[in-house]
């Protein structure tokens, strides 16, 4: 059974930091790309950060310079370090994983709320 377990969300004041984790289990094949998406109320889900198996990263302009994605391949875990959080970062954050055969999986989401 495939599971992506996210943790680390919560309530933080503007300018604060949070670190999200996504631990993958039950995926048969090697994981290729690990991403973080977010969805704010009334908005579409958007891709904010990606990391490949060899560590190449990509960020949405809205989070570039504030968020850092990383991964531990041995633990099959992705992280999202979020600094200088703003109220507009409030959303449900989702982990997304693609294996080498392009099967994709989603986490259940974790709420991040940034108060002004």
C-alpha positions as CSV (number, residue, x, y, z in Angstrom):
1,X,0.0,0.0,0.0
2,X,1.4,3.3,-1.1
3,X,1.5,6.1,1.5
4,X,2.8,9.6,1.4
5,X,2.7,10.9,5.0
6,X,3.1,14.7,5.3
7,X,3.9,16.5,8.5
8,X,5.1,19.8,9.8
9,X,2.2,22.1,8.9
10,X,0.6,24.5,11.4
11,X,-0.1,28.0,12.4
12,X,2.7,30.6,12.2
13,X,3.0,34.3,12.3
14,X,4.1,36.3,9.3
15,X,7.9,36.2,8.9
16,X,8.1,32.8,10.6
17,X,9.3,29.4,9.4
18,X,8.0,25.9,9.0
19,X,9.5,22.7,7.7
20,X,7.3,20.2,6.0
21,X,8.2,16.5,5.6
22,X,6.8,13.9,3.2
23,X,7.7,10.3,3.8
24,X,7.0,7.8,1.1
25,X,6.4,4.1,1.6
26,X,5.1,1.2,-0.4
27,X,6.3,2.6,-3.8
28,X,7.8,-0.3,-5.7
29,X,10.1,1.5,-8.1
30,X,12.8,4.1,-7.6
31,X,11.4,7.6,-7.0
32,X,12.3,10.1,-9.7
33,X,10.8,13.5,-8.9
34,X,9.3,14.7,-5.6
35,X,7.2,17.9,-5.6
36,X,5.3,20.2,-3.3
37,X,2.1,21.7,-4.4
38,X,-0.3,24.0,-2.6
39,X,-3.9,24.9,-2.9
40,X,-5.4,28.0,-1.3
41,X,-9.1,28.4,-0.7
42,X,-10.9,29.2,-4.0
43,X,-7.7,28.7,-6.1
44,X,-6.3,26.0,-8.2
45,X,-3.6,23.7,-6.9
46,X,-0.2,25.0,-8.0
47,X,3.3,23.5,-8.2
48,X,5.7,25.4,-6.0
49,X,8.9,23.3,-5.8
50,X,10.4,20.2,-7.4
51,X,13.5,18.1,-6.9
52,X,14.8,15.3,-9.0
53,X,16.6,12.2,-7.9
54,X,20.0,13.8,-8.6
55,X,19.1,16.9,-6.6
56,X,18.1,19.4,-9.3
57,X,15.5,21.8,-8.0
58,X,13.0,24.2,-9.5
59,X,10.7,26.8,-7.8
60,X,7.7,28.9,-8.5
61,X,8.5,32.6,-8.6
62,X,6.2,33.2,-5.6
63,X,8.4,31.1,-3.3
64,X,11.9,31.5,-4.8
65,X,14.4,32.7,-2.3
66,X,12.2,31.8,0.7
67,X,11.5,28.1,0.3
68,X,14.0,25.3,-0.1
69,X,13.2,21.8,-1.2
70,X,15.4,18.9,-0.3
71,X,15.3,15.1,-0.1
72,X,16.8,12.1,1.5
73,X,16.8,9.3,-1.0
74,X,17.7,6.6,1.5
75,X,14.7,7.6,3.7
76,X,12.5,8.3,0.6
77,X,11.6,11.6,2.2
78,X,11.2,15.1,0.8
79,X,11.4,18.3,2.8
80,X,10.2,21.8,2.3
81,X,11.9,24.5,4.4
82,X,9.7,27.6,4.4
83,X,11.2,30.8,5.6
84,X,9.8,34.4,5.8
85,X,6.3,33.1,5.5
86,X,3.6,35.5,4.3
87,X,-0.2,35.4,4.8
88,X,-0.5,34.6,1.1
89,X,1.3,31.3,1.7
90,X,-1.7,30.1,3.6
91,X,-2.9,26.9,1.9
92,X,-3.0,23.2,2.1
93,X,0.3,21.8,1.0
94,X,0.5,18.5,-0.9
95,X,3.4,16.2,-1.5
96,X,3.5,14.6,-5.0
97,X,5.8,11.8,-6.1
98,X,6.6,10.3,-9.5
99,X,8.5,7.1,-9.9
100,X,10.8,6.1,-12.8
101,X,7.9,4.6,-14.7
102,X,5.9,7.8,-14.3
103,X,3.4,6.4,-11.8
104,X,2.3,9.3,-9.6
105,X,1.1,9.5,-6.0
106,X,-0.3,12.3,-3.8
107,X,-0.2,12.9,-0.1
108,X,-3.2,13.8,2.0
109,X,-2.2,17.4,2.5
110,X,-1.1,19.4,5.5
111,X,-2.5,22.8,6.4
112,X,-0.2,25.8,6.7
113,X,-1.8,29.0,8.0
114,X,0.2,32.3,8.2
115,X,-1.3,35.0,10.4
116,X,-0.6,38.7,9.7
